[in-house]
Every structure is written in structure tokens, then in C-alpha cells.
């Protein structure tokens, strides 16, 4: 099964000047028929290339990556390549020896990164070329998103797309001149081999170096101009109503009526889009477009949850679907997907009241607790797509997750009593989940023939239809299927597991704190909120430098489950601060523990100092010092698989203003939204999360104040009432009556709000005016959701 990290296919609506934001994520597209390398260059390259050179057996001699902590870099520690980690030692060597830098960027659960490592970086001759004629640098894109973003911008601007592995050739001054994604080792009929590319670039560097340098400088200058995002002469952001409607129309044009989602294939779960549609519904719920937005989001979530992109046996979601039907996934599982999808399914439950959605959210969090959690409270990054079918065999994609009919029949042989025809538990499960003797994976999705006779579980019928087919009671079918899935789960434990990337990233941990906090609050489950609390404690204990007030980007699992750091530590980027602040604000609203709010304010202050652009507005992705030497300092302007850190920051600033009344944060929010005006006006579908923030800023946030004791039943009842209603543009504040408390000092008006007859009392405040006091949760619900 192949997944080429190359440009996604075009979508409906792209000819109108926009494309739906899903493609330039990790491992962008799926099983491309022509798996040619994506090559981009600022200069023409002469033809060349020789026949195949098989690699000899590599000697197990480590290179300098053996001293790194990154699981991805450690995967390359025994390549016959003189690899350097990103850093001054490599740059000095390139300048001293006047050699181009070969930069290769990937991540540890990337299928095509594994392929290129196996085919090219373990090849002795290619290793010799890389070591003698280039300074070869390996980067884990999850450790250094700044390096990844800068050179991905180059690759995408000078070719038809991007993805991972990303391979770029740089001058000794770090300016790019050639770039691409996956390269096969040798030339094919329609593709240039990696060895050929290396030989051509070596020749060009010797013969035409000045031309290369001039072209590289010209491309860099053009990229600088193209990537600039600033306020300019604009005074205010655009009209939220106009941008909202344009964003909705662009999504509506690209919507798949039958299967949900917003593309043909591959299909990515894009929670930022679903979140936008829910918000759009709320402000347009009496209109046809509002109903349409809700239907699009709920249908997409239902089709994803029933499809093979969801792991029906072990829960959680795979990275993306390789087909339009959400059937055959690319099997890796990413922490950030789980975090955001838990929130999306919780919101769907708030909107619809359908427990189908809350069950999916709980399943996601159950998977994370079991498989992606460190014992000290942190969360691991990802699980790989590839694993050996049997111990000692070569890894194959999806091997851990697929099933043959024979396996299921052997595991579930017991007869089902009361059926209208002879039936075993295995046959019932196979019918419901679409398993067939020949396998339910199309050969077109299995070009390597690795999955013949295998099946991906995908719900084919409703419980009612399956029950009717065999004359059974719906609840009996539900029980039988759940029991069958549990037996499959226990059997699967004996298979070799996929590789776990046990690196922990502050940004993704922040998203996961939100996932547990929001879901726990919506469902009223303290157990889930406790996971969020433990995650926040982990961040504060292991990923926060008290002296400087700065976050660290990464930490790693050491021997015996200890927590280790790289030396020197990898400091946080904008997304680390933005996502952790969001997590802490969500955790405060779920737990009413003001310590989390206080820490969020402190981190926001640090974020403003390190990343705010005082001239152009908005936040840079990286610190100026951290990215010294990089040709660009970027502001991320796309909400994709993960939301843009600027979009999340806009929401955070609004919420912090609601919690504190500090005008500076509202001013920053308006300035940020103004800086991104042109992008939102032109392609709002690229920034749905920021469009949501624009609406919230122009509609103003509700301050919902509960006066009461945090542990009292009547206080908890009012808090739970607030969490049960979908209100994206609000802050929830607990006023415990203590005038010296943190929130009372921030918001003096809280001291004027009183409990009614010594009962917990709620006030809904907007534009410096508060509602009448409310003590009855039902009355509060009516006020919040008229």
C-alpha cells in the first residue's frame, strides 16, 4: 500500500481561485498512479542518470544522529550517511568546504519517509555521494516546525505541491535552490531517481554555482514578498458577516453530498471546518444556510465515524482516508487528530443530543488514555501506519488493523440464538462491518498487493437494518457486536504493534488538554477532566522553564518511563504557546481552578514578547533568535490538519480579554485580524478558524458568571447547564465571593454580583450589562439557547 507525499488532487471550486485546506499536511496524498518525485528548482537541470545500483548490506556503524533524542533522527542513526542534526556545526562545515547542504525533513511515523530511508539512505553508494559532495542534515519536522515551514514554502511555491519526506538543497547560507518530496533511488520511465538528482546537482554546483546562487537569491526575495502578512494601511478587519458567508459558500461548493467531507480523495478529517460550520449554524439557525451548515458537519462526522478511518476495534482515528468513502485509511494515528476530533464530536453531541457522537468522543479519549499517554500525564505524538504482520517479517502498512474472514470466523464461532437462519457471531459481525472472503480493499488502493484478502472494518448497515436482516432485537445485536469487537481487540494485542513516537510536543499536548477538558465538561465526567488536569501538570512540570517563563517544545520518554530533554532544550514555537494557552483556558472552564487561568495569562505575556510583530501585526511562528540564519520568518496563514497558531491566538486574546478586561488583548486581537484581512477576504476557506474568531470579535463574547462555591451541588448544576449548551463565544467565570481572588482582582464588577437567597446564582453579561440573577438551571438554559 503506497502513500506518496505529493500534491493532492484538485477539488471542485479550485478553479475559482481557492482550494480546500487539506493538502499540504503530512503525507499529503495517497496512492498516486504515477508515483513520480515532486521536484522543484529555481534553475534548469541537465539530463542524466545511470542504471540501477543495488545497495550492499549496511554495516551497523552509527553516525552522529545516535546522540539525538528524536525518534525520527534515531531511525536514521545507522544509515551510511554522514548525517548532521540541524545546527551550526553543519552550517560551518558547508561554508568552510564550500559544499551545498542537503536537507531532508520528515517524521517518525511517515510511510514514505520509511520508504526513502530504506531505498536510498541505506544505499552505500548514495550514502557516499551524500557524505562526500554535500553536508547532509536531518530534521524532525515536529521538533523544528520553523525549518519545515520555511522550506516547504519554497517547495510549494516552485512546484505543484509538497509533502514528506521533504528534500531540499541549500546554499551554505541556507537559501534553497532545488527541492522536492519523495525520490525513488533510480530513474524510472516517468520519474527522476535520487542518485541522478544528486549527480546533477553536484555537477551544477561545480559548473554553474554563481547562477545557482543568483537564482536562489531571487527566489528567496520573491518568497519574502509573497509571504508577508501585515496590517499595511488597513484600519480594521473585514466585515465578519461577509467573510462568514463567503467561507460557507466555498465549503458548500466543495461538499460531498453522499459521503460527507470536502474533497474527492484523499479525505482528511479537518475539525477546523466542522467547528466553523457549527458556529455558522448558531448564528444562522433560522435560515436555510444555517440548517445546511449543521447537516454538512453532522453528516461528515457520522460518515467518518462509520468508515474505516475510525478504528472500530481499538478506537481513535487514522490519519486520512485514501478514498472518497472514508473506507481505506492511511493507518497512522496522530495525537492532534484525536484531540481535535474529541472536541468536534462533543460539540456535535451538544448540538444534536445524539449519543452516537458522545460515544465516539469517549472512544477517542479511551484510545489516547490507553495508547498515547505517559504515566506522568503527558501525551505521545503518534503511532505508525506500518507494522510486521508476524514477528520477524518486514513491516507492511495497516498490518496491525486489517482482518481476514478466516481470522474472524475462528475468533467468533459461537451460534447466535434466535436468528431466522443459522448464524455465528463472526458472520453477524462480518455482515455489519462489510467483511468479504476476497477482502474489501480494492486492488487500486493496494498497488503493492500487500492487502489481498484483507478487510478494513467499516459500518455497512444501521443496527436496525442488521437486526431486521436476521430477525434479531436491536439491543441484542448491539451487545453481540460489542462483544465481538472486544474479542478482536484482545486477539489484536498479540500482533506486533506499530512503532510509537513517544516524543511529547507542548503544542499537541495543549490540544489534548483541550480535548479532555471540553469533552469532560460537556459530558459531565470528572474522570476526563482529571486527564486534562494531569496533562496540564505534566506541561508545567516538564515543559516549562520557571525562570524565563518559556515553554519547551519537546521532551522524550527515557528509560523506565522517565522524562528526558535534549541538550540544549528545544524552545517552544508560537503554536506551543497558542495551543497550551487554549488548553489552559478550556481546563479552567471545565474545572474552575483559577491557577490554570493565571498560568495562561503568564504564557500569553511571554508569547506576546517573543512572537508579536509590533509593526505588521499578528504573530511570527518562531522567535527571531531561534530562526537566525533562516531566509524567512513566517506567519502561518492556513488552518489545516491543525489550526493556525494565529487563528487560535485570536480566540485566546478574545477570551483573555473576557476573563480580565485588559484592553491590550482586545487591541492585539483586532490588529491580528486586520493583518490577515486580505487572506480572509480572498480565501476565507483557508482560515475557517480565524473567520470564527472574527465573528466572535464582532459579535462580542458572553461572560457567564456563576456565583457560588466550586464544590457545592447547586453551583455544579449551573456549571453543567452551561457546558451542555453549544455556546462557542463565551467565557465561563466562577465568582466565589472572595474579593482578593485572582478573578475578582481582574474584574472588579464581579464583587457587585450577589447570590440570590444564598443559592448559586448565574448572570449572563454582554457589553457591560448583566442579566437578572438566575438560580434555576432550566431558566439559565432557556436564556443561553432561546
N, C-alpha and C positions, 0 to 999 in steps of 0.2 A: 504494500500500500504506500503510495507516494504522495508527499505534500511538498510541492516546490514553493519555496518562499519567494514568490514573484508577484507581479501586479495582479490585482483582482480584475475580474471581467467588468465591462462597463454595465451600467444599470439604466433602467428607464429614468429619464429625467436628466441624465448627464449631458445630453446634447443641448440642454438649456443653460448650461454653464454651472452646474453643480453636480456633485456626486455624493452619495450617501456615505457618511463617515464610518467605514468599517475596514478599509483595505490595508492601510499601511500599518496594521497591527502586526504582532508577531506572527511569523509563518503565514503570510497573508493569504495566498490562495491554495487550492487543494491539488487535485490530480490533473494538472495541465497535460493535454495530449502531446504538445511539443515542449518537452522539459528542457528548453534551451536556457542558457545562462542569460540573466539580465545584465548587460554590460553598459556602463555609461562612461563617457570620456569627454574631456574638454579638447582632445586632439585626435586627428585621424591616426589609425594604427595600420601598418602594413600587414599583408597576409603572411602566413607562415604555418608551422606546425609539422610534427612528425608522427610516426606510428606509435602504437601503444608500448608503454614501458611498465610492466608489472612491478609492483613493489616487492622487495625482498622482506623476509621476516624481520620486523623491527627488533632491535636489541633493547632490553628493558633498562635503558640508562636515562635517568630523569634529567630534564632541563630545569631552568631556574623557576618555572611555574610551580615546582614541587613545594616551594616555600610560601605559596599563596593560600588564602582561606576559601576563596570562591570555588564552589563545586564545579563550575564550568571551566575555570582555569585549570583545576586539578585534573579534569578529564583529558587535558592536552599536555600534562606534565611528562608523559613518556613518548611524545612524538619525537621523531628525529629532526626536529626543527629547533633552531636557537631562539626560542621564544623569549620575549621580554614582556613583563606587565607594562601597562601604560605608566609612563613616568620619565623623569629627567635623564636617567641613565640611558634609556633608549634614544631619546632625542639628541643627547650629546654625542652618542656613537654615530648617529646618522650625519650630524654636522661635521664631525671630525673626519669620517671616512667618505663623506660626500656621497651617500647612498640614499635611494628613496626608501621611505618607510612603507612596509606592507602592514596595513591594519585590518585585523579580522575580528568582527564583533558578533557575538551570539549569546546563547543562554543554555543552561544545562539540560533543559527538557525539550530542546528544539530538534525535531526529527531530521531536518536537512542539515543542521549543524553536525549531527552524528554522522550523516552520510559523507559529508565533505571531509570530516576528520578521518574516517575510515578509508576513503578512496584516495585522498590527496595528502593530508598532513601526516599519515603513517607511511607514505611512499618515500623511500630512501632518496630517490633522485630528486623529487620535488622538494624534499626537506633540504637537500644540499643546495639547490637553487635559492631557496628562501634564506638560507643561512649565509651563503657567500655573497649574493648580489643585492640583498635587501636587509633592512633592520626590521624583523618581524615582531609585531606587537599584538597580543591577545587582550581583548576587553570583554568582560561580562557586562552586557548592556543593562542588566538590572543593578549592578554596582555603580556604573557610570552612565546614567541616562543622558547626561550633558554631552558626552563624547558621541554617544549613539545618535542623538537628535541632530547634532551639527552635521555629521557626515551622511546621515540618512536624508537630510535636506538636500545635500549635494546629489546623492544618487537619484532621488525622486525628481529633482529639477533637471537632470541631464539624461534621464532615461524614462522608460514608460512606467516605472513603479519601483517599489522597494520591498524589503523583507529580510529575513535572516536565514542563514548567515549573511552578514553584510561584509564585503571585502572591498577595501578602498586603498589606493596607492597615494601617498602623500609626499610632498617635498620635505626636506629636513626642517622647514619652518611650519610644518603641519598643515600646509594648504593642499587640498585634494586635487588630483588631476585625472584619475581614472577610478571608476567604481562599479560594483555590480553585486549580485547576490550569490546564489549557489553556482559554482562552476564544476562540471564533471572533470575528471582528471585528464581525459584525452578528447581530441576532436571527434565530433560525430557528423552526420550528414547535415544537420541544421544548427550545430552549436560549436562554439569555440571551447577547446579544452583549457584547463587551468595551466597546464605546463606550457602550452602555446602562448597564453596571455603573459606568463612570466618572462618567456624568452623575448617576446615582442617589446615588453616594457623595458627589459634590460637593454635591448638594442636602442630603443628610443632615448633612454637616459644617457647612453654613451654618445649617440649621434646628434640628437636634437634637444639637448637639455634646456637650452635657452628658450626655445619655442615652447616647451612644456611649461617652464616657469612663468613665461609671459601669459600663456593661456590660463594657467592656474590662477594667476593674479586677477585676470579679467573675470573669470567665473566667480571667484570669491567676492569681488567688488559687486557684481550683479546680484549675488545671493544676499549680500548685506543690504542692498537697496530693497530687494524684493521681500526680505523677511522683517523689515522694520515695521513695528506697530507702535503708534504714538497718538497722542491727543491731537497734534497738529493745531489747526486753527478752529477746531470744533469746540463749542462751549458745553454742550450737553449730549448725552447719549440719544439714540433714536427713539421714536415712539414705540413703546412696548406692544401696543395693540397691532400696529402694522407689522412689526417683525414677527410677532407670535403667529399671526395669520399666514404670513409667507412661509414660516417654518412648517406649520401644519400642512399647507398646500404641497410643499415639496415632499413631505413624508407621505401624504396621501397618494401622490403620483407614483411613488416607488413601492407602494404596499402590495404584498402578495395576498390577494383575496382568499385563496384556497388554503394556504399553509401558514399564513402569518409571516411576519418578518418583512424586511425591506430590501430584498435583493433576490436574484435568481439562485446563484450558488457561487462560491461558498457563502454560508449564512452564519453570521456572528451574533451571539446574544449581545445586544447593545443596550444595557439598562438605562443609559442617559436618555435615549429616545423614549423608552417606556415611561420614564419619570416625567419627561416633558409632556407626553400625551395625557397622563393623569392630571397634571397641573392645568393643561389646556381644557380638559373636560370640566374641571372645577369652576373655571371662570366662564365657561360657555355651556353649562349643563342644560340650559333650556333651549339650546339651538341644535339643529341637525348636525353641525360640525362637532359640537361637544359630544353628542352621542356616538358619532363616528370615531372620535379620538379614543373614547373609552373602549369601544368594541375592538378597535385595532390593537390596543395594548393588551386587553384581556385575552383575545383570541391568540395573539402571538405567544403569550405566557403559557396558555393551555396547550398549544401545539408543541412548544418546546418541551414542556413537562411530560407530554405523552410520547415524544420522539426518542430516538436513540441517543441524542445529545445528552440526555439525562441518564445517569447510571441507575437503572431501576433496581439493581441488586444491592449496590453499596451506597447509593445516593450521591449527591453532588452532580455538577455539570461538567461535561467535557468542553474543550476549548472552542470548537465551532463545528458546524455541520458541513460536510463536503457536498451535500445535495440540497435541493430545494425543500425536501420533505422533512428536514431535521432528522433523517434516519441514520445515516452512517457518519459518525463523528470523526474528527481528528481527536485522538483519545487523551491527549494530555489534560490535566486538571490544574487550573491556576487559582491561587488564593483570591486574587482581585475579582475574578468572576463569581466565586462563591459569595464573597462579601456583598457585592452589589446586587446579585440576584436574590439573596435573602431579603434585602430591603424591598426590591421590586415585588416579590411575591407577598410580603407582608402588606405592602400598600394595596395590592390587588385584593387582599382579604378585607382590608379596611373599607375599600370602595364597594365590594360586591357582597361581603358577608359569606362568601362561598368557602367552606373549609378545605376544599381542594387546594386552594392557594396557600393557606396556612400550613397544611400538611407538607407541601413541597418545601416551604421555608424551613420548617422544623427538620426535614430530611437533610437539607443542605448543611445546617448547623450541626446536626448529628455527625455527618461525614467529616466536617472540619475538626470537631472535638476528637474524633477517633483517629484521624489520619494526618492532620496538618497542625497538630498542637504540640508545643513543647511543654514539658511538665511544669515549667515555671510561669506559664501563662502566655508566652509568645506564640506566633503562628508561622509555620513554614511556608515557603514560596510556591511550591508546585510538585506535582507528580508527573512523571514522564509518560509519553504515549507508548513507548517500546518496552517490551519485556520478553524474556525467553519463554516459549511455550512449555518447555520442560527444562529442568536444571541441566546446565551444561550446553544447551542449544543456543544458537545465535538469536539475539532479540528480534522480535517482529512487532510491528505496530498493532496495538489492540489485543495482543495475545491474552492479556490478563482478563479481558472483558467479554470475549465472544464465546459462543456455545454451539456445540453440535446437538442434533436431535438425540443421538445415541446417549450422550452425557446426561441430558435432561431426563430421558426415559429411565436410565439406570438410577438416577438420584431420586426420582419421584414415581415409583412403580405402583403405589397403593391405589386400589379402586376407589372411585367416587360413588358413594351411596346415593341412591335416589335419582340418578341421571336417567334420561329417557333412552339412552343407549350405552353399551359398555364404554367406560371412560376411566382413565387413570388421572391422577393429579398432574402428571407430566403432560398428558395430552391436553388437559384443560389449560395449563399454563402456556403451552406452545400455541394453542389456538388464539388465546387472548393477546399474546405478545408477538404473533406473526412469525414463529419459527417454522422452517421447512426443511425437509430432508436434504435438498440440494444446497441449502444455505440461502439467506435472504439478502446477500450482498451482491450487487450487480458486478459482473466482470469489468465493466468500465470504471468502477470505483476500486478495483483491485488489480492494477496493471502488473504487479509482480506475482500475482497468483498465490499470495500468502494466506488468503482468507476463503479458499474454496471449501464449501460445505459448512462454513461457519455462519452464525447468526448474531445479529445485534438485537437485543430486546427493544421492541417499540410497541406501544399500545395500539392495537388494531381495532378494538371494539370497546364500547362502553361496558361497564359491569352489567348493566341491564340487558344489553344485547347478548353478551356471553352467557348470562344466566338463562335467558329465553331460549338460546340455541340448544341448551342441554336440559331444559325443564327444571332448573335449579333456583333456589332462593338467592336473591342478590347478596344478602349478608353471608350466606354460606360460600358463595363464590369469592367474595372479598377475603374471607378467612382462609380459604384454600389457597388463593393466590399469594397472600402474605406469608403463609406457612411455606409454600413452595419457594418463594424468593429467599426466605431465611435459610432454607436448606442449600440453595445455590450459593448464598453468601458464605456459609460455613465451608462448603466444598472449595470455593474460590480461595479461601485463606491458605490452602495447601499449594497453590500455584506460586511460582517465583514472582515476587512483587516488582512493579515498575520502580525505577530509580526515584528517590525522594530528594528534591532540592531543599536541604534543611537550612539554607541561608534564610535569615529573617530580615525583612526590609521594613523600616519605620513607616513608609507610606502605605504599604499593603496591610501592615498591622493596624494602622489607623482606620483603614477601610473596614477591616474585620471587627474592630471595636464598634464601629457604627452598625455593622451587620447584626451583631449580637444584641447591642443596646436597643436598636429600633425594633427588632423582632421581639425581643423580650418585653419591651414596653407595650407594643401593640397586642401581644397575646397574653399579657399579664403574667409572665413567667419569670420569677426572680432568679431561677436557676440559669437562664440565658443571660440575664443582666449580670450575674456573677462572673460569667465567662468574659464579658466585656470589661468588667472591673479588673479582673486578673490580667487581661491584655493590657490595660492602661497602666497597671502597676509594673508589669514587665517593661513597658516602654520607659517608664520613669526610672526604673532601677538599672536597666541595662543599655538604654539607647539615648540617655540624656546626660549632658555634662553640666552639672550644677554650677560650676564656677563661671562658665562662659554663657550659660543659658541656651546652648546649642544642642540640636538633635544630631545623633549619628545616623548615617544612612543604613548601615548594616551591622549585624552581628551573626555569629555562626554557632552551630552545635558542636561542642568539643567532646572529648572522651567522657563517657559516663553521664552524658546529658548536661555537661557544664556549658556555660555560655562564654564564647571567645570573641575577641575583636582583632581586626587587622592592626598592624603597627606600621605607620601611623594610622589612626582611625579614619574611616571614610565618613566625612561630614555630610550632613543632610542637604538635600536639594529642596527647591520650592515645594515639590509635591509631597515631600516628607512632612513639612510644616503644615501645609494646607490640609492634607488628609488626616493628620493626627489632631489638628485643631477641630476639624469636623467631628472626629470620633469622640473627642472630649466633650464637645457641646451636646452631642447625642447622648452621651453617657450621663451628663448632668441632668438632662431632661428625663432620662429613664430612672435615675437613682436619687435625684435631688441632693446629691452630695456636692456642696459648693467648692470643695477642694479641686475638683476636676475643672470647674469653670475658671477658678483662679489660675490654674496651670495653663489653660487655653489662652487666657489673656496675656500671660507672660510669653508664651510661644509666639503669639501674634505680634507682640512688640519686637521679638527677635527677628521674625520673618520680615517685618517692615524695614528693619535696619539693614538686613543682609541682601534683600532682593528687590525692594521697591525702586522703580525708575522715577526719580523726582522730576525729570524733565519730560519724559514721554508718557508717563502714567502706566499703570499695570506693573506686574512683577516679572523680572527675569527668571529663567528656570534655574540658574546657578549663581553662586557667589562670583563676584568679579575675580577675586584672588584664586578661587578653586579652578576656574577655567582659564587661567593665564596661559597664553600661547594659542588657545583655540581661535580659529579665524572668525567665528561668530559667537555672539551672546544672544540667545534666542528667548522669545516669549512664545510658549506653546499656544497655538490657536486652533486646536481641534479637540472636541470631545469624541473620543473613540471608544476602544475597549475599556479604557479608564477615562474618567473625566479629565479635562484640562485643569491643571492646578490653579490657573487664573479664574476659571469658572467657579471652582469650589471656594476659592478665596473671596470672590464677590459675595457668595452666600454667607461665608463666615463673617465677613465685615458687617453685613446687614444684621446678622444675629447678635454679634457682639455689641453693636450699637443698641439693639433692643434690650440686651442684658445690662448695659452700663449707661446708656445715654451719651456716650462720648462722641461728640460731633465729628472728630477727626476720622473716625472709622467710616461714617456715612460719606464724608467728603472723599475719602480714598475709594470707596465703592463706586461713587458716581464717576470719579476720574478714570478708574479702571474700565468701567462700562463704556465710557466715552472713547478711550483708546482703542477699543475693539469694535467701535461703531461700524466702520466700513465693512469689516468681515461679517458682522451680524446682519447688516443691511443686504449685502450681496449674497451670502451663502449661510443663512441662519441655520440650515440643517447641519452645518459643520460644527455648530456650537449650541446644541439644544439646551445644555445645562446652563450656559451663560444667558440664553434667552429667558430661561426660567428666573434667573437672578434679576434680570432687567425688569421682568413683570413684578417680582416681589418688591423691588425698589420703588417702582412707580405706583404700586397699589398700597404700599406701607404694610409693615408686619403687625399682626395682633400680638399684644402682650397679655398672656393668660396668667393671672396671678392667683395662686391658691394660698389663702391664709390658714395655716393650721400646723399641727405637729406632724413631722415627717412619718412617724411610726403609727399614728392614730388611724383607725379604720375609716373614719369619715373623710380624712384627708386622702387616704389611698383610693377611696371610691371616686372622689372628684378627679384625682390624677388619672385613674384608669379610664374614666369617661373621656377625658381629653385625648388620651392615646388611642381610644377606639375609633375616633373620627379622623378622616383624612383632612388634615389642615397643614399643607406644606409651608405656608408663610406665617409662621408663628414662633414665639419663644414662650416656653413654659417656665414660670418662676414660682418657687416656693418661698413664701414670706412667713417666717416662723415667729415674728413678733419681736425679735431681738434687734434693737436699733443699732447695735455695734456689729451686726453680722456683715459679711462681705457684700451681699447684695443690697442691704439697706444703706450702706455707705455709698454704693454706686448710684442707687436710685432713691433719692430722699422721699419721693411720693409714696413709696411702699409703707412708710410709717403712718400715712393717713388712712390706709385701708384697714378695716376692723373686721373681726369675726362677728357674725350675727348670732346672738344668743349663745355664745360660747361654742358654736359649731364651726367646723371647717367651712370656709366661705370662698367662693370664686368670684373674680372680677375679670371682665374682658375689656381691655383698654386699647384704644386706637386714637392716634392723633391727639395725645394728651387728654383724652376723655375716657372715663371708665363707665362700664355698665352698672346697673343696680346690683347689689350683692345677691349671690345665688348659693343656696346650700343643697339643693336637690340635684343629683346627677342628671336626672331626666330633663329638668329645666335647662341645665347647662348644655346638654346635648342639642336641645332644640335651638338654643342661641347660636351654637357653633355650626350647626348644619341645618339652616332653615329650609 
